[in-house]
Amino acid sequence: MAKLGYRTRRRLALLILIVGIPVYIVVATTIVTLFDRPPILLELLIYVVLGIVWALPLRAVFKGVGREAPPDDH
């Protein structure tokens, strides 16, 4: 993956948080409701895993976005 600039990462992170996460939540809950309800601890484990899995491929986008912009990338 090409190195993204600070501003691009920041905009992409915002787009992911505003659009991507709600879509991911709807898709995840829809898929889980297609099956019979598992025991509560298993259901909790499924939601915890799904809550973590979305972030793993997006680490590079979110890394350093909350910090102040670097001086060379205004």
C-alpha positions as CSV (number, residue, x, y, z in Angstrom):
1,M,0.0,0.0,0.0
2,A,1.3,3.4,-0.9
3,K,2.1,5.8,2.0
4,L,-0.8,8.1,2.5
5,G,-0.3,11.7,3.6
6,Y,-1.6,13.0,6.9
7,R,-4.5,14.9,5.4
8,T,-5.5,11.9,3.2
9,R,-5.4,9.5,6.2
10,R,-7.4,12.0,8.3
11,R,-10.1,12.3,5.7
12,L,-10.2,8.6,5.1
13,A,-10.4,7.9,8.8
14,L,-13.4,10.3,9.1
15,L,-15.1,8.7,6.2
16,I,-14.6,5.2,7.7
17,L,-15.9,6.3,11.1
18,I,-19.0,8.2,9.7
19,V,-20.0,5.8,6.9
20,G,-18.1,2.5,7.2
21,I,-18.6,1.7,10.8
22,P,-22.4,2.1,10.8
23,V,-22.6,0.0,7.6
24,Y,-20.3,-2.7,9.2
25,I,-22.5,-2.8,12.3
26,V,-25.7,-3.3,10.2
27,V,-24.1,-6.0,8.2
28,A,-22.6,-7.8,11.2
29,T,-25.9,-7.7,13.2
30,T,-27.8,-8.9,10.1
31,I,-25.5,-11.9,9.6
32,V,-25.6,-12.8,13.3
33,T,-29.5,-12.6,13.4
34,L,-29.7,-15.1,10.5
35,F,-28.6,-17.9,12.9
36,D,-30.4,-19.2,15.9
37,R,-29.5,-17.2,19.0
38,P,-26.4,-18.8,20.6
39,P,-25.7,-18.8,24.3
40,I,-25.2,-15.3,25.7
41,L,-21.4,-15.7,26.3
42,L,-20.9,-17.0,22.8
43,E,-22.9,-14.1,21.4
44,L,-20.9,-11.7,23.4
45,L,-17.7,-13.3,22.1
46,I,-18.9,-13.0,18.5
47,Y,-19.7,-9.3,18.9
48,V,-16.3,-8.6,20.7
49,V,-14.4,-10.3,17.9
50,L,-16.5,-8.5,15.2
51,G,-15.8,-5.2,17.1
52,I,-12.0,-5.8,16.9
53,V,-11.8,-7.3,13.4
54,W,-12.8,-4.2,11.5
55,A,-9.9,-2.2,12.9
56,L,-7.1,-4.6,12.1
57,P,-6.8,-3.9,8.3
58,L,-7.3,-0.1,9.0
59,R,-4.5,0.4,11.5
60,A,-2.4,2.2,8.9
61,V,-5.2,4.7,8.2
62,F,-5.8,5.5,11.9
63,K,-2.2,5.6,13.0
64,G,-1.3,9.1,14.1
65,V,-4.5,10.8,12.9
66,G,-5.3,12.2,16.4
67,R,-2.0,14.0,16.6
68,E,-1.2,17.4,15.4
69,A,-0.4,17.7,11.7
70,P,3.3,17.3,10.9
71,P,4.9,20.6,9.8
72,D,5.6,19.5,6.3
73,D,2.0,18.3,5.6
74,H,-0.2,21.4,6.1
